Amino acid sequence: MQRSVWAMTIATVLSVSAMLPAAEPVEVLRKDNLVAWCIVPFDAEKRGPMERARMLKELGLTRCAYDWRAEHVPTFEQEIRAYQQEGIEFFAFWSAHEDAFRLFEKYDLHPQIWQTLRDPGEGTQSDKVERAAQGLLPLAKRTAELNCPLGLYNHGGWGGEPENLVAVCQRLLELGHGHVGIVYNFHHGHGDIDDWRASFDLLQPWLLCLNLNGMNPEANPKILGIGKGQHELEMIRVVIEASYDGPIGILDHRSELDARESLQENLDGLEQIRRKLKGERK
């Protein structure tokens, strides 16, 4: 079975990690493990690449997942260079664009590629999984060539259900693509609140990134600062108890706000949750 270099190194990384001293579980919430998300088209200040990179650096954030619209395509390279100048990791890229892919090759970058898993239409569950997997094969092959992990992104509907995300990952693995995983978003997962522990158990082996949000019933509101909802504390507690040690995303996603304000609100709320959970473990 053909596997990407990224996939083949997983076992090595895990074996080395097993020899290292165990980290305090809540440290997965530490600032240098955080990824800024949804801060480009949603920023009320409409920052350019350098202003955005400097803003992240001033907040102490060192990773960014880059979301974009057509208007941002001409500045893809400026974004890369600004991040390099300010010491920001180009951690992930939303969807697919060949201009960006060529730049990743030019600059030897290997970000995660985040792609929504869409509803493949009518049919049996096995038919849907097969169609979804086949539809993703061109992108799976292209990201393998780039040595970029491909993250299936929950965005509601059939493609947002944990069991469907996992099933498509499993099928792509069978088809030779072991570099495919899942990017799970709290803000698209309100339907999973009540059975979050079971859902997270299913998702965890495949997770490339976990994006947090304040969580109220029925997505009221959908986007909410971390620490201001009714359920995210318990959901994050489940994540900690499961010893998840992957990247954590915090988002803006509110076009009426300065991205700096949204990120700072989430940083403050997440630090309160981190301290609370750390205190519980003493």
C-alpha positions in Angstrom: 0.0 0.0 0.0 1.4 3.4 -1.0 1.6 5.8 1.9 2.8 9.4 2.1 6.1 10.2 3.8 3.9 12.0 6.4 1.9 8.9 7.1 5.0 6.6 7.3 6.5 8.8 10.0 3.6 8.5 12.4 4.8 5.3 14.0 8.3 6.7 14.5 7.0 9.9 16.1 4.7 7.8 18.4 7.6 5.5 19.4 9.8 8.5 20.2 7.0 10.3 22.1 6.4 7.2 24.2 10.0 7.5 25.6 9.5 11.1 26.6 8.2 12.2 30.0 4.4 12.4 30.1 3.1 16.0 29.8 0.4 17.3 32.0 -2.8 16.6 29.9 -4.2 20.1 30.1 -1.0 21.4 28.5 -2.6 20.5 25.2 -4.4 23.8 25.7 -1.1 25.8 26.0 -0.7 28.7 23.7 2.1 27.3 21.5 -0.3 24.4 20.6 -3.0 26.7 19.3 -4.0 27.4 15.7 -5.7 30.6 14.7 -8.6 29.9 12.3 -11.2 31.9 10.3 -9.3 35.2 10.6 -8.9 36.2 7.0 -12.3 36.9 5.3 -14.0 37.3 8.7 -11.7 40.0 10.1 -13.7 43.3 10.4 -10.3 45.2 10.2 -9.6 43.6 6.8 -5.9 43.1 7.6 -3.4 42.4 4.8 -0.8 39.6 5.1 1.8 41.4 7.1 -0.7 43.1 9.4 -2.2 39.7 10.1 1.1 38.0 10.8 2.1 40.8 13.2 -1.2 40.6 14.9 -0.7 36.9 15.5 2.8 37.4 16.8 1.7 40.1 19.2 -1.0 37.7 20.6 1.7 35.0 21.1 0.1 32.7 18.5 2.6 30.9 16.2 0.3 28.9 13.9 -2.4 29.9 11.4 -4.9 27.9 9.4 -5.4 30.1 6.3 -9.0 30.6 5.0 -9.5 32.7 1.9 -11.8 34.0 -0.7 -11.2 34.8 -4.4 -10.0 38.3 -3.5 -7.1 36.8 -1.5 -5.7 34.6 -4.3 -3.3 37.3 -5.5 -1.8 37.7 -2.0 -1.2 34.0 -1.3 2.6 34.4 -1.7 2.6 37.6 0.4 0.9 35.7 3.2 3.5 32.9 3.1 6.4 35.4 3.2 4.8 37.5 5.9 4.4 34.4 8.1 8.0 33.4 7.5 9.2 36.9 8.4 7.2 36.9 11.7 7.8 33.3 12.7 4.2 32.1 12.1 3.7 28.5 10.9 1.5 28.2 7.8 -0.3 25.3 9.5 -3.3 24.6 7.3 -4.9 25.8 4.1 -8.7 25.8 3.4 -9.9 23.8 0.4 -7.8 23.5 -2.7 -6.2 25.9 -5.2 -3.4 25.1 -7.6 -1.8 28.6 -7.2 -1.4 27.8 -3.5 -0.2 24.3 -4.1 2.5 25.5 -6.5 3.7 28.0 -3.8 3.8 25.2 -1.2 6.2 23.4 -3.6 8.2 26.5 -4.1 8.6 27.2 -0.4 8.8 23.6 0.7 5.7 23.9 2.8 3.5 21.0 3.9 0.4 22.4 5.6 -2.7 20.4 6.3 -5.3 20.8 3.6 -8.8 21.2 5.0 -11.7 20.0 2.8 -15.4 19.8 3.6 -16.8 16.3 3.4 -20.0 16.8 1.4 -23.2 14.7 1.2 -22.7 12.3 -1.8 -26.5 12.1 -2.4 -29.0 9.2 -2.3 -28.2 5.6 -1.7 -27.2 3.1 0.9 -24.6 4.0 3.5 -21.9 1.9 1.8 -22.8 3.6 -1.5 -22.5 7.0 0.0 -19.1 6.3 1.6 -17.8 4.9 -1.6 -18.9 7.9 -3.7 -17.6 10.3 -1.1 -14.2 8.6 -1.1 -14.0 8.3 -4.9 -14.9 12.0 -5.2 -12.0 12.9 -2.9 -9.4 10.7 -4.7 -8.0 13.5 -7.0 -7.4 15.8 -4.0 -6.0 12.8 -1.9 -3.6 12.1 -4.7 -2.6 15.7 -5.1 -2.0 16.3 -1.4 0.0 13.1 -1.2 2.3 14.5 -3.9 2.7 17.6 -1.8 3.3 15.6 1.3 0.4 17.5 3.0 -2.1 15.8 5.4 -5.6 16.0 4.1 -8.2 16.8 6.7 -11.9 16.1 6.1 -13.8 19.0 7.7 -17.2 18.6 9.3 -19.6 21.3 8.1 -23.0 19.9 8.9 -25.2 17.4 7.1 -24.2 13.8 6.2 -20.5 14.9 5.9 -20.5 16.4 9.4 -21.5 13.2 11.2 -18.5 11.6 13.1 -19.3 8.1 11.9 -19.4 9.2 8.2 -16.1 11.2 8.5 -14.4 8.1 10.0 -16.0 5.7 7.4 -14.6 7.8 4.5 -11.2 8.1 6.1 -11.2 4.3 6.5 -12.1 3.8 2.9 -9.5 6.2 1.6 -6.9 4.3 3.8 -8.0 1.1 2.0 -7.4 3.0 -1.3 -3.8 3.7 -0.3 -4.2 7.2 1.3 -3.0 7.0 4.9 -2.4 10.8 5.0 -6.2 11.5 5.4 -7.6 12.4 8.7 -10.3 14.6 10.3 -10.6 18.3 11.3 -13.4 18.5 13.8 -15.1 21.8 14.6 -17.1 22.4 17.7 -19.0 25.2 15.9 -20.3 22.7 13.4 -20.9 20.0 16.0 -23.8 21.1 18.2 -25.6 18.0 17.3 -22.9 16.0 19.0 -23.1 17.7 22.4 -25.3 15.0 24.1 -23.1 12.1 22.9 -19.8 13.9 22.8 -17.8 11.2 24.7 -18.8 8.5 22.2 -18.3 10.8 19.2 -14.9 11.8 20.4 -13.8 8.2 21.0 -14.7 7.6 17.4 -12.9 10.7 16.0 -9.8 10.7 18.1 -7.6 8.2 16.2 -8.2 10.3 13.0 -7.9 13.8 14.4 -5.5 16.3 12.7 -6.9 19.3 14.5 -9.7 20.1 17.0 -11.3 23.6 16.6 -13.0 24.8 19.8 -15.9 27.2 20.3 -18.4 28.2 23.0 -21.2 25.7 22.9 -24.9 26.4 23.7 -27.8 24.1 22.8 -29.2 24.4 19.3 -26.2 26.6 18.2 -27.7 29.6 20.0 -25.5 31.4 19.0 -23.5 29.3 16.6 -20.2 31.3 17.1 -19.5 32.0 20.8 -16.4 32.8 22.8 -14.8 29.8 24.6 -15.9 29.8 28.2 -19.1 31.6 27.5 -21.2 28.6 26.6 -23.0 25.9 28.6 -21.2 22.8 27.3 -17.7 23.4 26.1 -16.1 22.9 29.5 -17.5 19.4 29.8 -16.6 18.7 26.1 -13.0 19.9 26.6 -12.9 17.8 29.8 -13.7 14.7 27.7 -10.8 15.7 25.3 -8.4 16.1 28.2 -9.4 12.8 29.8 -8.9 11.0 26.5 -5.3 12.3 26.5 -5.7 14.0 23.1 -2.4 15.7 22.3 -2.9 17.2 18.9 -3.4 20.8 17.7 -6.2 22.9 19.0 -7.8 25.6 16.9 -9.4 28.9 18.1 -11.4 31.0 15.7 -12.7 34.4 14.8 -15.5 33.7 12.3 -17.4 36.9 13.3 -17.2 39.4 10.5 -18.5 42.1 12.8 -15.5 41.9 15.1 -11.8 42.7 14.9 -10.1 39.2 14.6 -7.7 40.3 17.4 -10.7 40.8 19.7 -12.2 37.4 18.9 -8.9 35.6 19.3 -8.1 37.3 22.6 -11.6 36.5 23.9 -10.9 32.8 23.1 -7.4 32.9 24.5 -8.8 34.3 27.8 -11.6 31.8 28.0 -9.4 28.9 27.2 -6.9 29.9 29.8 -9.7 30.0 32.4 -10.8 26.5 31.4 -7.2 25.2 31.4 -6.7 26.5 34.9 -10.0 25.0 36.1 -9.2 21.6 34.6 -5.6 21.6 35.9 -6.9 22.4 39.4 -9.3 19.5 39.2 -6.4 17.1 38.5 -4.4 18.0 41.5 
